[in-house]
Amino acid sequence: MTVKDIFETMDYGPAPESAADALAWLVDQGDRFGHFINGAFTEPGDGFDSKNPATGETLATLTQATQADVDAAVAAARKAQPKWAKLGGHGRARHLYALARLLQKHARLFAVLETLDNGKPIRESRDIDIPLAQRHFYYHAGMAQLMDSELSGREALGVCGQIIPWNFPLLMLAWKVAPALAMGNTVVLKPAEYTSLTALLFADICRQAGLPKGVVNIVTGDGAVGQMITAHPGIDKIAFTGSTEVGRQIRAATAGSGKALTLELGGKSPYIVFDDADLDSAIEGLVDAIWFNQGQVCCAGSRLLVQEGIAARFHDKLRARMQTLRIGNPLDKSIDMGALADPIQLQTIRDMVDSNTDGETFRVNAQLPAEGCYYPPTLITGLDPAHRLMQDEIFGPVLVSTTFRTPAEAVQIANNTRYGLAATVWTENVNLALDIAPKLAAGVVWVNATNLFDAAAGFGGIRDSGFGREGGWEGLRAYTKPTGKPKPLAPIAAYEGDGAADGIDRTPKLYIGGKQARPDGGYSQAIYGKSGKLLGHAPIASRKDIRNAVEAARGASGWAKSTAHLRAQILYYIAENLSSRASEFAARIDALTGTRQGAQEVETAITRLFTAAAWADKLDGAVKSVPIRGVAMAMHEPVGVIGALCPDEAPLLGLISVMAPAIAMGNRVVLCASQPFPLAATDFYQVLDTSDVPAGVVNILTGPHADLAPTLASHMDVDAVWSFSSTDLSATIERASAGNLKRTWVNNGHARDWQADHSRAVMDAATEIKTIWVPYGEG
């Protein structure tokens, strides 16, 4: 080809990256790897081949971990953890800084090895993955330095088990290892079976950095190794990134174990293009959204929603742009798409697309390499929003599309998914963008951009996309716990008796949708005082009562849209009305509990209401300092409908301590009152009735916690379940919550002092962080 031909065609010539150094490193290791345990590589054992998906060639042989290997790794991490934590923030910061510097010094080696092992284009490994991994270690070195001053009262969890996927092998390692080490934890990490080589190279630089033995341990193998880590009693936290199906299994497997858990799972992210958008920019953004890393991205913009008036023009432009995408050898710096990570994934994509007979399918007519796992960029238009391909994650270079007419319809279609990881909005109208972004059910929203990530900005999802955040302060707290050792909580039994009530019987009911309601089952239980005197009868709620309460809470969704100022006023009003009946409630609590603490409990409950009202309009978000010309805003959003088993030992204070911060943040609650002492709660709804609380915001049920908990936890319209019951129902709740991966907060049978103020902890549990990225400027 002559220079003239090049200028006329503007074709890219080959620009191959040499793999010599990466292959030499593999040869230096003998092309066989054991595990990295206690600061050293073990002898290689029986295992499996790691192959280059672009060619099918074997790169190295890895060792399949056994239970003994996992035990050894956990033991090494457990032994190293106390000393690593005692090293202090500054000491840990120095080690993290050293790791960051070594990642920079060996950047090209990491990038080439990642591309060889994973199949992604070298320019993505070189320009995105490796720099972001370095950024995470630099950022968290700073977090380690600041821990003592900014996270006082918190400490490391202990030993963290971390399981990462094959689409971003080194970057996912950095996302998990850096914050864990910064906070004083040690780790046992399992990389994906397909893509373990950069994790093993990272182990090598851990030795070079002088990281203490046992702080980082890496074991390789298939999914069975992940199960061993998940089930291991010596691990205090599990952090998993991967499929929703496996995430559910991990949630069920860890139920009742006391292990902390964060899950970053699948997605079917909407990419919304309005008719005023810069179409050419939106198409370039879409290329990055769906064909970056061959579409093997959990937050890929794989669901295109285009405003109807521009749909035909947009699709025509998109097809033309797709034809220019270059597919080939991932080590060629001039290509756009490399190989899929594994033949199994390639076949999965083929099966999903080939089985579809709806819409119009457009595949790029490209000459794919004869060897390797390649699939052409594909666009399927004209699908119904409920179509399987619009709902299920394909995890490949396949874009599906539908249209919308109005902004409201765009939001409705975008949220018509069981996932909630990310979303993208393209419009030149900033008012429209900032109106739409908070309405989208997603943990991350990009405005006129896509796939922006940074260590300072939290990343994570809701719904079937998991829970927890990675990055920023919110991700950091997930690797810590309050200092001190919790005390066990003994079950609290109701008093028994055979006495009769004095005077006219008061008949408490359930409180559902702003109204008193008789229990659907028609049963009540006698409530006695310490002396055996009958104090009244409390209704026994059933599954149908929970259904009705959840429906009422769902129907009160307008509460989340009300202003924080309004919510604060109503909380102050509740406190005012409770104060006017303080002596009555104090006497009721004394009679129920057989103590003389009623007056103090009521006064503290009033204080809690004031505290929640004070915080309602003061729990600020943050503008994250990210390295772009723009802002990443971390906004607090209500979780939604929260079911809570209230403390038994503090019948009024416990209920209000849970309720007030939750509704202050815009949530609606279904409260299961103290099981032995429920009458304080059935008196309290009289206060709610006179305090302008909208119907359905607060719902109160009474009855045995063990009967109510499984139904609440398995209810698909409940977004979170909390348990402070003296009956330890942690395992039941966590196991049942796996159905829709709702957030849980359980006590694992540990006591909590309700005279102490836990409002901030409740508000943290009652809110999700949504990160909205808004670039600015002309270029």
N, C-alpha and C positions, 0 to 999 in steps of 0.2 A: 504494500500500500504506500503510495506516495504522499508527500506533505499536502499536495493539492487535493488528493482523495480524502484525506483526513479532514481538511477544512470544509469540503463540500458535504461530507456525510455526517460530520461531528460524531463519528463512532469512537467509542473508547477502546484503546488498545489494552492488552493485558498488562497488569502491574502486579506480578506475583510477589508474595512475601515468602522469604526463606523460612523453612521449617527446620533448618539444620540444628540450631541451638536447642530447640525443644526436643528434637529427636535424640540429640546427644545427651541431654539430661536424662531422658528415659533409659538410654543405654548405660549411662553411669550408674543408674539404680538397678541395673541388671534386667530391665524390662519386666521385673516382677516386684510386687509390693506386698508387704505385710501391713499391719495396722500401726498407727502411731499412738502409743500408750506409754504414759509416764515419761515423756520426753525422748522416746527412742522408737525406732521402727522395729516391729517384731519380725521374726523370720517368716517369709512367705509360706502360705499353706495352700490347701486346695481352694480353687476359686473359679474365676470366670474371666473372659477376655473383655478388655475395653477396646472398642473399635472406632475407627474414624468413619462417621456416617456418610461422609462425602465419597469415600472410596471402598468402604468395607474392610479395609486393612486393619489388622490387629496392632494396637499401639502398645499395650502392656497387659500383663495378667495380674489381676487383683485377687485378694484373699477374701473368701466368704467367712464372715465372723461367726463364731460359735457363742453359745451362752457363756462359756468360760472367758472368751475374749471380752464380751460386754461386761462381765463381772469384774474383770481386771481393770478395764477402763474406768468403771464407776468407782472402784476402790481407790485407784490412783487419784481421781478427781476429788473424792471425799477426803483423802489424806491431805491433799494440797490446799483445799479450800480455806481452812481457818487461817493459815499463814498468808495466803494470798489476800484475804480480806484485811488482815492486820497490817499488811504492807502499807495501807493508807492510800488515799486518793492520789497523792502526788507520786508515790511509788508505782502505782498501777498506770498512771498517765505516762510515765517515762517508758514503760514497756509498750503501751499502745502506740506511742509516738514512734518507737523503734520499728514496730511492725509496719506502720504507715510508710516510713522512710524506705524500708526494704521492699515494700510493694512498689514504690516508685522506682527504686534502683533496678528491679527485675521486671518492670512493666511490660516490656516487649515479650519476654519469655512467658509471662502469664498470659498475655493476649494470644500468642500463637498457640500455646498449649490448649487454651480454652477453645479456640476455633477448631483445632485438630480433633478435640474430644467431643465437641458439641455440634459442630457443623455450621455455626453462625458466621456471617461475614467478618473478616478480620477487622474491618473498619469499625464495626460495632463493638467487638471485643476491645479494640485498641482505644477507641474514642469515647465509649460510654461505660462499659462494664468495669474495666480496670480503674479508670479515674474515680468512678463512684465508690468502688471498694476502698480505694485509698482515702477518699473523703470521709467515709464512715469511721475509719480508724483515727483519723485526725480529729474529727468532731467528737468522738467519744473519749479520746484522750483528754479533751477539755472537760467533758462531763465528769470523768473520774476526778479531775482536779477540783471540780466544784461540788462534789457530792457532800462532803462534810458540812459545807456552809449552806447549801441550797436544799439538801434533802435530809436535814437533821431529823432524827427520830425514825429513820428508816435504815435497813440493813440488807445485805445480800440474802437471797433465798437459799443458796447452797449450791447444789449440783444441778446443772441444767442439761436436759437431753434435747438435742436439736436435730431435726430431720428436714433436709432441704431437697428441692426438686432439681430436675435436669435442665431447665430452660435458662437459668442464670446461676451456674454452679458457684463461681467465686463471689459474685455479688450477694447472693442469698447467704453465703457463709458470713460475709462481712456484716450484713444486716443483723445477724443473730449473735455472732461471736463478740463483736465489738461492744455492744451495750451490756452483755452478760459479764464480760471481763471488767468493764469499767466500774460496775457496781460491786465487784468483789466475789462474783460467782466463778465457778470452774465449769467446764463443759465437756460433754461427750457428744460428738457430732457424727451423724451418719450422712454422707453425701449420697446422691442418687446413684444407683447401680450403673447407669449408663455413663455418668460423667463425674468420676471421682478424682481425676488426675490433678486438677488445680487445687483441690483440697489437700492432696498429698504434697504438692509443691508448697502450699501454705504451711504445712507441718514442718517442712524443711526450713522455711524461714523463721518459724517459731524457735527452732534450735539456734539459728544464726543470731536471733535477737536476744538470746539468753533468757527466754521465758522460763520461769520455774517449772520443773518437772510436774506433770499431772494437771497443770492448769488447762491445757487444751489436749484433748484426746480425740482421735478420729478412727472410727471403725467402718469398714466397707462391707457391702453385701446387699442382698435383696430386701424385699419388704419384711421378711421374717426378722431381720436385724432391727428394723424399726419397731416391730412388735415387742422385741426383747427390751428395747430401751423404754418404750412406753410403759411396760408392765413392771419395770425394775423398782423394787422398794427403796433403793438407795438414791433415787432421783427425785428432786424437789419441784422441778418445773419441766414441762414439755412445751417446746415451740416447734410448730409444724407449718410448713408451706407445701401445699400439694392439692390433690383433688378433694372435692366436697365429700365424696363417698368415704374416702379414708379418714377425713376429718371427723365424720360422724362416728366411725369406728373408734377413733382415739378418744373422743368425748365419752363414749360408753365405757371404754376400757379403763379410763382414769377416774370414773365416777366413784366418789367416796374415798378416794385414796389420799385426799388432801393436797394433791399436786396442783400447782398453778398451771394454767393452760392458756396459750394463745394460738389461734388458728388463722392462717391467711390462705384462703381457699380459692375456688374457681370464680369465674365471672362471665357475664354476657353483656358487656358494657355498651350502652347506647352512644352513638356519635350523631349528634343532632345538628343539622344544617338548616338555618333559617334563610328566607328568601333575600335578606339584605346582606348576607355574608359575602366576603371576598371569596368567590368560588375557587379561584386558582389556589389561593392560600389554603382553603379548606381541603382541597384535593391533596395538596402536598402534606398537610397534617394527617389526612387519612392514610396516605402511604406509610407514614410513620406509625399510625395507630394500629394497622392490621397487618402490614407486611414486614414490619420490624421483627427481627428474629423469627421470620417465616410464620408469623402469627402465633408462635408458641409463647404467649404472654397472657398471664391470668387477667390483666386489665386491658387487653387488646380491644380496640373499638370495633368489635366484630359485628355490631348491629347498627346499620346505617339508617337513620331516620331523616328524610329530606322533605322540606316543605313542598307541597304538591305543585305549586306554580312553577318551580324551577327544577323539578325532578328529572324531566326528560333531558334538559340541557346539562344538568349536573352529571347524570349517568353517562351521557355521550362524552363529556370531557374526561370522566373517570376512566372509561374504557380506553380512550386514546392514551391517557397517562399510563395505564397498566401495560400497554403494548411496549412501552419504553423501559420497563423494569428489566434489569439484567440479572440473569440467573446462571450460576455456575460455581466454579471452584471457590470455596469460602476463603481460601488464602489469596485470592485475587482481589486487590484493593479497589478495583473498579466495578465490582459486582454489587448488586442490591440485595439479592437473596441467595442464601446458601442451601444447605441440606437440612432436612428434618433430623431430629436427634436419634431416631431409631426406626427400624423397619416396622415395628409394631405400631408406632404412632402413624406412620405413613399409611398403613393398611386401614387403621381406624378412620382416618380422614377420607380415604377412598370409599369405604363402605358407607359412611354417612352421606356423602355427596351423591354417589352413584345410585343410592336407593331413593333419592328425591325425584319426583316427577312433576313438581309444581313450580310455578314461576318461570323465569327465563335465566338459563345458566350461560355465563360467558367465561371461557377460559382463555388465558393468554396463549397464543399460538407460538410458543417458544420451543427452541431445540434444547431439550433437557439433557444433561450428561447421561451417558449410557449406564454408568455405575453410580450407586449411591441412592440416598433417600430424598428424592426431589419431587416436588409437587408444584404445578403452575399456579400463579395468582388467579383467583377465581371470584367472580361476582355473580350472585343470584338475586335477581330483582323480582318485584311483584309478589312477595310472600305476605301472607296474613300475619299479623302480630303474634297470633297464638301458634303459628306453625312450629313444628318440632325444631327446624333449623334456626328459627328465631328465638327459641327458648333454651336449647341445649348447647353447651360449650363444645365447639368443634376443635379448638386448639390447633389451628393450622392456618394457612394463607387463604382462607375462605371468608368472604364478606357477604352478608345477607342484608337485604334492604327492603324497606317499606316506606310509605309516605304519610304525612300528616297535613292538616289544614291550619290549625290554630295552635298557639303556644300551650293552651290547656290540654289539647289533644296530644301534643308532643310529650308533655309530662306524663300523661296517662299511659301512653304507649311505652315510654322509657321505663316507667316503674312497673310495667306488666311483665315481671320476671321474678324468679325466686332468688336471684342474685342481687348483690348490692355493693360491688367493689368500686367501680369508677364510672365516670361519664364525661363526655366532651360536648361543649356548646360552642357553635360558631355563629356569630352575629356581629355586625358593626354597631349595634345598639347596646351600649353598656347597661342601660336601665333594664332592658330585656334580659341580658345575660345575668345580672345580679338578682333579677326576679326569679328566673328559672332555676339557677344553681341551688338555692336552698331547698327547692321543692323536689329535687331529684333524690331518690333513695340510693345513695352511694356514699362511700366513705371519702372519695376523692372526686373533685370536679375540676376539669381543665377548661378555661375559657380561651377560645382562639389559640389553642395549643393542645398538645397531647403528649402523654408519656413523659412528663416532667417529674423528676425524682430528686430528692436531696435528703441527706441525713438529718437536717433540721426540721423537716416537714413530715408529720406522721402519715403513714400509709397503712391502710387496712379497710375492711369492709363491714357490712352488716348482712343480715339474713343468711342465706346459704353461702355467702362469701366469707363467713367466719366472724371472729371477734378479736379485739385487741388491736393495737397499733404498733408499727415498727418505725423508729425514727422519732426525733424530737423528745421533749420531756415526757410526753404521754407514753412513748415506747419504752423510755428508760424506767419509769415507775413499775412497769410490768416485770422487771427483774429485781424488785425490792419488796420488802414486807416491813410492817411496823416492828420496831425493836421490842425486845422482851418476850417472855414465854407466856402464852395464854393459859388460863386456868380452865379445867374441865367444867362443863355445865351438867349438873345432874337433872334428870327429868323432874318436873314439878307436877305433883298430882293434885287434883281437885279435892276439896274437903268432902267428907261424907256426913250424912246426918239423916234424921227422920222427923225433924221438927216441922211445924207449920209456919207459913208466912204470917206476918202481922198485917192487918188492915186489908184493903182492897188489892187484889193481885194486879201487878203491872206486867203487861204482856209485851216484852220486847220482840222485835222482828228483825229480819235481815234488812240491809239498806242497799238497794239496787236501783241505779238510775235516778237517784234523787227521791226515791219513795221507799216507804216501809213495805216490806214484802214478806208474806208468810213463806216458810220453807216448802219447796215443792214436794218433798217427801212426807210432810205432815208430822214430823217428829221433833220433840224438844227434850232437853235434858235439865234435870233439877240442879240448881246451883246452891250450895250450902256455904255458910260461913264456918269459921274455925270452931265455933261452939256447937255446930250441928244445926243451926237455925236455917230454915229455908229462905233464901234471899230472892228467888225468882226462878223462872225457867228460860233457858236460852235455846233458840231454834238450832236445829242440826241441818246444816246446808248439805246439798247433794250435788251431783254432777250437773243437773239442770240449772241449779242456782248459780254455779260457776259459769255455765254457758250464758245465762242471762246477764250476769255481772260483767263478763267480758264483752258481750254485745253492747251493753250500756257504755262501757269504757271506750270501745271503738267509736261509738256514736258521738262521743264528746271530743272528737279530734280537734275541734275549734279551740280548745283550751291551749293547745300548743302554739296556735297562731296568735293568741291574745298577747298583749304587751306584758313585759315583765313587771312594769309599774302596776298594772291591774292585778296581776297575781299577788304582788306584795300587799296591795290594799286589802285583798280578800283574806290573806293570812293574818294581817293585823286585826281584821274584823273577827276572825275566829278566836284569836287570842283575847280580844275584848269581851266576847260573849262567854268564853270559858271562864274568864276572870270573875264575871258577875255571878257565876254559879260555883265558885271555887270551893266553898265550904260543903256544898252538896256532894261534889265529886270526891272531895277528901274523905267524907264520911263513907261514901260508897266503897272507895278503895280500902279503907280500914276494915270495913265489914267483910269484904271479899278476901283480903289477904291475912287478916288477923294480926295486923301490925298497927303502928301508930305513925306510919310514914306517909299517909295520904296527903297531908297538907304540903309536905315538901315535894312530893311527886307532882302534884298539880302545879305548884309554882314553877318547878323546873320545866314542865310541859309548856307552860305559857312562855317561858324564856325561849324554848326551842322554836315555838311559832314565830317569835320576834326575830330570832336568828335566821330562820328560813326566809322570812319576809325581807330582812336586810340583804340577804345574798341574792334574792330573786333577780335584781337588776344590776348585780355587781360581779357575777362570775364571768369575767371578761374572757374573750378569745385572745388571740395573739397574731401578730404579723411576723411570720418567720423570716429570719435572715437567710435567704437562699441566693445562690450565685447566678441570678438572672436579672435582666432589666424588667422587674415586675415584683409582685408580692405573692406570697402564699399565706392565705388567711386561715387560721385554725379557729373554727366556729363551734361553739357548744350547741348541740341539738338534743332534745329529749329522746330517750330510748323508745318511748311509746307507752304501751300498756304493761304495767309492772304488777305481778302478783307477789304478795309478801306474806309470809307467815310471821306474825308479830311476836315479840318476846312474851313469854309466859309470866316472867317474874315482875314485870312492870306494866300492868294492864293498860294504863292510860299513857304514861310517859313513853313506853316502848312503841306504841302505835303511832303517837304523834312524832316521835323522833324519826320514824321511818317515812311516815306520810308527808310531813311538812316539806322537807328538802326535795322530795320527789315531785310533788305538785308545784313547788316553786320553780322548778326547771321546765315545767310544761308537760309533765307526764300525767297519765291517769292511772289510778291504782285500784287493785282489788285486794283488800286487806282481810286476812284471816286473823281474827282477834285472839287474844290470849286464851288458850284452851281451858285452863282451870278457872280463870277469872274474867269471863267474857262480858259481864254486865256493865263494866265501865265503858266498853266500846259501844254497847247498845244505848247507853245514855248519851254518848258523845255525838251520835248522829243527830240528836236533837239540836245540838249546837251548830252542826253543819247546815241544818235546815234553815237556821235563822241568820246565816252568815254569807248569803249570796254565792255559795259554791254552786257552779253550774251542775245540772244533773249529769251523772255518769262520771264525773271527775274522781269522786271518792265513792267506793263501794265497800261495804263491810259485811263479811260473812262470819258465822260462828260455827263451831263444830270441831271434831277431832282432826288435828293437823295431819295425822297419818293417812286419813281418808281424802283430805282435800289436796294434799301436795301432788300426788301423781297426776291428777286431772289438770291442775294448773300447769305443771311442768310439761305435760304433753300437748297442751292446747296450742294449736298452730297460730292463733291470733294473739297470743301472749308473747311479748318481746323479751321479757326478763322475769326471772323468778328469784326471790330472795328468801332465805330462811334463817330466822333467829329463834326458832322454836327450841324449847328444852328437850323435845324429842329429836334425836339426831336423824334427820331425813336427807342428809347431804347426798348420799349415794343414790337414793331414789330420785331426787330432783335432777341431779346431773345426768343420770342415765336417761331419764325420760326427756330431758331437754334436747337430746341429740336429733330429734325429729326435725325441728326447724332451726337448730343450732342457736337457740336463744341464749342470751347472757345469763349467767347464774352467779349468785353471791350467797354462799352458805357458810355456816359456822363450824362445821365439822365437829360438833359437840363441844365447842369452846365457849366460855362465858364472855360476856361483854358488859362493862360497867355502864349502865344507861344514865347514871348521874353525870358521867363525863359527856362532853359534847362531841358527837361523831358526825355533825352536820356536813362537814367538808367531805368525809369519806362517802356519805350517802349521796351527795351531789355528784361526786366523781362517778359513782356506780350508776347514777340516774341520767348521765349524759354520754353522748357519743361525740367524738371529734370529727368534724367534716373539714377537710382541707380543700380550699378553693384557690386555684392558681390563676392569677390574672396578669399576664405580661402587658407591658405598656411600651409606648414609643413607636416610631415609624419603622424600625428595623434593628 
